Amino acid sequence: MSWVELMGWIPGGVVDAEGRVACIRSGDSKVVCFDLATGAQRFCFDQDLRPLLIDKGRLLAWSPAAQKHRIYLHLLDLEEGVEQWRIDVELPDWVDSQPQQAHEFGVEAQVLGEELILSWRAHGAYKGGAAPSEGLLESMQNDAAARLSIDVRSGQVLAVEEMSAAVPEPQAFGLEALSLLAPYKRGGAWRNEAWVLGDVEVSLEQQSSSGEPGLFLVHRRVGDGAFVAEHKISSQVSEVHLSPDGAWLFVPSTHAGARGDGLVLAVFLVASGDRIATLPDEPELDEITLVDQVVICTTEQASDAGWQLLMKARDLKSGALLWTRVLRSEQALPGPPPPPPMPP
């Protein structure tokens, strides 16, 4: 089971195991908690936190410290809207907890009873102008990882275990990078980097095993790469969105309606290749996932007044819009002054 399945992910934040309460990082450096079904706000924490998980009415989140080789871990009570505890987590001196590349630092967590398991992973590499020699370049690379066992009730660190740099990165790191899939050419066939789902590797390919053109969801066996099955998801090749747990594909397609053709968003179950729903198209779609029977996505919207990043929730079966939240907005820059009037 991936960490995404354990903690419940939505764009910009997390949701509890029941799919009722969500916490997201807003554009004004705050964390907003709200009901997933209605979008109604519960609390707003005036801290720039990165939500990790919700467990038993508690939000676990982390934040970078002023020193880049240190982070803070926070536990917040979602019933009272208060912070229960905060602890410091020391990292090696070379670690940058606010890197420009997501793969350079990551944090994940899960709760087992009243024990919190927090894991962090860091990768450092040469940054500068022309690359040095291969040997020097290799010596300048660093990798580190650790796992902390913490008492959820008190915040007391019970144990710290260094992890081998050879331990594979969490599945979510790879899937996050693949959230927008654009097939590309490799070895005479069009396909993406595969992602693992259960006991199969999944990829998108632009032709079937018999050479039929289109966009195909292909399953191969983990380990030996043996072909298992393929499913045609579109007659046209297009960019599609993948949920962060790798379980759902959202594919733009053309729908013939009474008023003519229009774009829709087809929802596919990756494990079977079945199309399970059709939703209204979301222009400028950024991220998307499915929580129970609710589709959560973020979209960009421009207007004369400026630009907005919106979060929307739609019912999976009907496609009805349940609610919309503004995550971030920017005012449009003023235009040039009008020219002076022409003399009579």
N, C-alpha and C positions, 0 to 999 in steps of 0.2 A: 504494500500500500504506500503510495507516495505521500509526501508531506502535505500536498495540496488536499488530498482526500481527508487527511487527519484534521486539518485546521479549517478548511472551508475558505476559499478565495473568491473575491470579487474584484473588479478593477479598482485599484487604489486602496484596497483594504481587505477585510475578512468578514465572515458571517458565522454565527454560532451553528452548532450541530443540528439544531432544529430548523434552521433556515428562517428564523424570526427576527433576529437583531443583527444589524450590520454596523461596522465601524470603518470609516474611511478617512484618509488623509486629504484634507481640503487644500485648495490653492492658496489660502491665507495662513498657512503654517499652523493649522489646528486639526484636531481629530473630532469628527462628528459621528455620533452614534444615533441610529434611527431604526424604526420598524421597517423591515424589508417589504412587508405586504402593502403598507400605505405610504411609505416615505416620510412619515411624521417624525420629527426630530425628538430625541430623548435628552441627550446631553451634548455639550460641546466642550472639549478639553482644550484649553488655551496653551497647548504645547505642540511642538513640531515632532511628532512621534511617528514611527513606522509600525503599524499594527502587525502582530504576528499570529495571534489566535484569540478566540473567545472560548472560555471554559467556565461553566457554572456561574454565569453572570459576571465574569471577570475578564477584562481585556489585558492581554500581555502585549507589550510593545517595547521597542527599543529606540534609542535616539543617540546620535553621535555627540561626543564631548568636544570641547574646544581643542584638546589634544587629539589628533587624528588616530592615535593608537590606543584609544579608550572609547568604550561605549557605555551607556546607561541602560539598564533594564528596568521597566516599570510594570507594576500591576495596579490596575484601576478597577474600582467597584462600579459596575454599570447600573446598580440600583440606586446608590447614593451619589454617584458622580464624583467620587473622590479617589485620590491615589492612596493605595494601601502601603506600598513600599517601593523604594528605588534602590538599586544596587549598582556598583561600578563593576565593569568587566574589563580587566587589563588585557591588552593585546601586545604582541611583539612590537618593538620600537619601529620597525620598518612598515608596519601595516597602516594602510590608509582606509579608514572606515567610511570615507566619503569619496570614493574613486569616481572617475569619469566613465570607466567601463564596468558594467554590472558584474562581470565574471571575476573581478579582482577582489570582491568582498561580498559575502553573503551570510545571512543569519536565518536559522530555522528553529522551530521548537515544537514540542508536543507535551501533553500532560498525561501522566499515568497515575491515576488516583490523586494523591496530593504531592506527587513528585513531578517537578518540571524538568524536562530534558532540553537544554539549550545547546545548540551546536553552531559554531561559526567556522568559516573557511576563508582563507585569504591567499591571494596569489600576487606576487610582486615581480615586475619585469623592468628591463631597462627603459628609461624615458629620457629622450634627449634628441640630439641631431642624428648625424650619421651613425649607424650601428657599429660597435667595436667588433673585434675579431670574434669568431664563433665560440672559442673557449672562454674569453672574457665575458661574453654575453651570457653564456650558460651559468658562469659563476655569480652573476649579478641577479639571477632569478631566485626568488624565494617562494616557498609554499609552506603553509602551516594550517593546522586545524585543531580544534579542541571541542570537547563535550563537557558541559557542566551539569551536575545534578543539584537541584535547588528545591528547598522546601517551599511549596506554594504559599502556605499560610504565613510564614515568617520572613521569607526572602533569604533565609540562611543558605549559603553555599555548602552543600554536603560533600561534594567531591568534584575534582577537576581531572579530566583525562585527556592527555594529548593524543590526537589521532594521526595516523600515518598519512603522509601526503599522497600515498598511492590509493587511498580510499576514494572510490568514484564520487564525483560531485553529485549532489541531490538531483533527482530526475527533473525537478521543476526548473533548474537553471537552463537546461537544454530546451525544455518546452517553452519557457518564457521567450527565449530567443526566436522560437519558431511560431510565435503567436500569429504573425502574418506570413503565410506561406506563398512563395512565388517559385514555381517549378523552374528549374534551370537544366542546362545540358550537361550530361556526364556520361562518358563511355558509350555514346551512340544512342542513349535513351534519356528521355526527360524525366527527372525525378528529384525529390527532396532528400535531405538528410532524414534517415528513419528515426522514429521515436518508439519507445517500448511501451506496450500496453498489454499487461498480463504476460502471456507466454508468446506473444507475436511482436515482430517489428513492423511498424506501419510506415508507409511512404506514399506520396502522391506522384503519379506518373502521367505523362501526356499521351500515352498510348497503351493499349492492352497487350497482353502476351502474344496475341495474334496479329498485332499491328494496327488495330482499330484506333483512329484518333479520338481524342476526348480527354477528360480528366478522370483518372481512375485512382481509387483507394486500394492499395495493394498490401496484403498481409504476407509476411514471411516468417518462418520459424526462427525464434531466438537461438543463436548458437551456430547453426549451419546455414542459415539463410534460405532454406528450402521454401519454395513457393507453396502458399496455403490457399489463398483466394484473392480475387479482385472484384471490385464493385465500381461500376460507372456512376459517377456523381454529377457529371455535367458533359454536355456535348461540346462546350467551349472551354478553352483554357483560361482561367482567371485566377486572381489572387483570392485566397480564402482565409478565413480566420479559424484558429484552433484554440479551444479552451485550454487553460493552463494545466489541467490534469490529463490532457491528451485524449479525452473521451468524446468530445463533440466537435464537429466541423460545421461552420456556417458559410454557405456558398451563395454568392450573388447569382441569380438566374433570371431569365425572362419569363414572365407569366402572361398568358393570353387571357384578357378579361373582356367584359362587355364593352368597356370604353377603349379597347385597344391594348397593345402590349405594354407591360410595365415591369419594373424591376422588383424582385422580391428576394428575401433571404431564406434559403432552404437550410433546414437543420438536419444533420446526419449523425447517427450513432456510429462512432468509429468501429466499435467491436463487431458490428454486424453489417455495416454499410447501408442500413435502412434509413430512408428519409422519413422522419417522424413528425415534422411540422414545417409550415411555411409562414414566414413573418413578413411584415412590411419592410421594405428596404430601408436601411439607415445610411444616408449619405455621410461621407467622411467618418466612417466607423473606425474607432481607435482600438478598443479592447472589448471582449465579450465573453460571457460564460453563462452557465445554466445552474441555478440553485433550485432543486426540487422542480416545480413547474413554473418557475419565473426566470425569464431571460434578463440578465443585467448587462448593460453595455455602456460605453462612453463614446460620445460623438463630438465632433467639432462643428460649431455653427458660427458663421460670419454674418454681420449685418452692418448697416450704415453706422450704427452706434459703436461697433467694435467687434469683439470676438469672445466666444464663450465655449467652455468645455462642459458638456452636459452629461449627466448620468441618467439613463432611462431604464425603466422596468416594464416588461411586457409579459402578459400571460402566454404561456407556451401554446396552449390549445387554440385560443381565439385570436392571438396576436394583439389583443387590446392593450393600449397604453395604460399602465397602472399609475405611474407617477414619473415626474422629471425633477431632477435636482441640478442646480448650477454649482459645479465644482470650482470653476475658475473663470474669471472674466477680465477682459482688458478693454479699455476705452480706445476708440480709434484716434489716431493722431490727427490734430487739426490740419485741414488743408490750407493751401496758400490763400492769402486774402484776395478778394475779388479785385479785378483791375479798375482803375479810376474811370469815371464816366468820360465819354468822349466830349470834347468841347463842342458847343453848338455851332 
